[in-house]
Amino acid sequence: MNTFKQYCLEKCWKHYKQVGMKKKGKKMVPNCVKRENVVLGIDETIEIDGIGSLLAKVDTGNEAYNVLHGINIEDTGNNVTFVTAGNKQITKPKKDNIKIHIGSGVKEDRPVVLFNVRVNGQEYRDVPFSIADRTENEEPVLIGAPFLKTLDAVVDTTK
């Protein structure tokens, strides 16, 4: 039987997830099963707690945080207040700040907040989103590569 410390140190391989424990010989080990890839299209509907269902652009080339549309952004240092899709005013604790190169040598400083989201019925907690004005974009949300890796997602451009 493993000690609690040994149990906590045991991990599953990349692209596998733990589904309970199993007995191997005389000790208990994690039962690791292969994760199934999440298949996403270029545009996907996701649900963000406190906001609702939104259309998201899936961008495998974006190596930064996900982006959520926000205007009238007020960053007090500890909290960020903004108006987002559906004209909803949101106030969230600020978790980070990111500087984004938006082109032609122009950099934009963006606050980062955390949201719980659901994608394909699966919930993901404390997902980071930078807040930026996406008025010129068709989709109020941009999903970046780091989150796609968390999802173990593949993008089907025909979907």
C-alpha positions as a printed Julia matrix, in Angstrom:
159×3 Matrix{Float64}:
   0.0    0.0     0.0
   1.38   3.44   -0.96
   1.91   6.17    1.58
   0.0    9.4     1.0
   3.24  11.04   -0.2
   3.86   8.24   -2.72
   0.24   8.48   -3.9
   0.61  12.23   -4.54
   3.86  11.73   -6.47
   2.42   9.14   -8.84
   1.32  10.75  -12.09
  -0.09   9.61  -15.38
   1.74  10.03  -18.67
   1.08  12.88  -21.05
  -2.24  12.37  -22.92
  -3.47  10.05  -20.15
  -5.72  10.85  -17.22
  -6.22   9.21  -13.87
  -9.49   7.37  -13.33
  -9.26   6.08   -9.79
  -6.67   3.63   -8.52
  -5.83   0.01   -9.31
  -3.81  -2.68   -7.64
  -0.5   -3.57   -9.28
   1.2   -6.39   -7.46
   0.89  -5.46   -3.79
   0.61  -1.71   -4.23
  -2.05   0.72   -5.38
  -1.2    2.83   -8.43
  -3.15   5.37  -10.5
  -5.39   3.82  -13.14
  -4.22   5.8   -16.19
  -6.42   5.75  -19.28
  -5.81   7.45  -22.62
  -7.61  10.76  -23.0
  -9.8   11.16  -26.02
  -9.03  14.25  -28.06
 -11.56  17.04  -28.01
 -12.35  17.95  -31.62
 -13.1   21.65  -32.13
 -13.98  23.67  -35.18
 -12.55  27.09  -36.0
 -15.58  28.67  -34.3
 -17.03  27.03  -31.19
 -19.69  27.96  -28.68
 -18.38  27.9   -25.13
 -20.04  28.78  -21.85
 -18.39  31.18  -19.41
 -19.71  31.33  -15.84
 -21.41  34.64  -15.13
 -21.67  35.52  -18.82
 -23.31  32.6   -20.64
 -22.82  31.05  -24.08
 -20.47  32.88  -26.43
 -18.99  32.22  -29.84
 -15.24  31.65  -29.62
 -12.6   31.76  -32.36
 -10.12  28.9   -31.97
  -6.62  30.17  -32.79
  -3.83  27.59  -32.74
  -1.32  30.36  -33.54
  -2.07  32.42  -30.43
   0.51  31.44  -27.8
  -0.83  33.89  -25.2
  -3.82  33.77  -22.87
  -7.36  33.4   -24.16
  -9.0   36.77  -24.86
 -12.46  37.93  -23.75
 -14.13  41.01  -25.18
 -14.26  43.88  -22.73
 -14.78  47.64  -22.99
 -14.73  50.43  -20.38
 -11.97  48.49  -18.61
 -11.14  49.76  -15.12
  -8.04  48.17  -13.59
  -7.67  49.1    -9.91
  -4.65  46.86   -9.4
  -6.56  44.26   -7.36
  -9.75  44.06   -9.42
 -10.79  44.54  -13.03
 -14.23  45.85  -13.99
 -15.38  45.78  -17.61
 -18.45  45.51  -19.81
 -18.53  42.37  -21.93
 -20.83  40.54  -24.37
 -24.53  41.02  -23.69
 -23.71  44.37  -22.08
 -22.87  42.58  -18.81
 -20.68  44.4   -16.3
 -18.2   42.07  -14.65
 -15.81  42.65  -11.74
 -13.16  40.0   -11.15
  -9.93  39.8    -9.14
  -6.92  40.6   -11.32
  -4.59  37.6   -11.55
  -1.92  38.86  -13.95
  -1.04  41.44  -16.56
   0.18  40.67  -20.07
   1.8   42.82  -22.73
   0.6   41.87  -26.22
   2.3   42.89  -29.48
  -0.69  43.8   -31.65
   1.32  44.71  -34.75
   3.37  47.53  -36.27
   5.45  47.78  -33.1
   2.38  48.6   -31.0
   2.08  46.89  -27.6
  -1.04  46.67  -25.5
  -1.11  46.1   -21.74
  -4.01  43.81  -20.75
  -5.33  42.64  -17.38
  -5.86  38.91  -16.89
  -8.75  37.37  -14.93
  -9.91  33.81  -14.33
 -13.22  32.26  -15.38
 -14.75  28.81  -15.15
 -15.7   27.65  -18.66
 -17.42  24.72  -20.28
 -16.31  23.34  -23.63
 -18.14  20.35  -25.16
 -19.89  19.8   -21.82
 -16.62  19.54  -19.87
 -15.93  22.14  -17.16
 -12.53  23.8   -16.76
 -11.89  25.91  -13.67
  -9.81  29.07  -13.31
  -9.06  29.53  -17.0
  -7.07  32.73  -17.68
  -8.46  35.35  -20.07
  -6.9   38.66  -20.98
  -9.49  41.42  -21.43
  -9.43  43.43  -24.67
 -11.79  45.26  -27.01
 -12.85  42.71  -29.66
 -15.57  44.93  -31.16
 -13.93  44.62  -34.6
 -14.0   40.81  -34.38
 -16.96  38.56  -35.12
 -16.31  36.45  -32.02
 -16.17  37.96  -28.51
 -13.76  35.22  -27.37
 -10.43  33.99  -28.73
  -9.15  30.61  -27.53
  -5.36  30.27  -27.62
  -2.96  27.36  -27.99
  -2.09  27.0   -24.26
  -5.74  26.29  -23.4
  -6.09  23.98  -26.41
  -3.2   21.94  -25.0
  -5.03  21.71  -21.67
  -8.08  20.42  -23.53
  -5.97  17.95  -25.54
  -7.89  19.45  -28.47
  -7.44  19.07  -32.17
  -8.93  21.54  -34.64
 -10.97  20.27  -37.57
 -11.08  23.11  -40.1
 -14.03  21.47  -41.89
 -16.18  21.55  -38.74
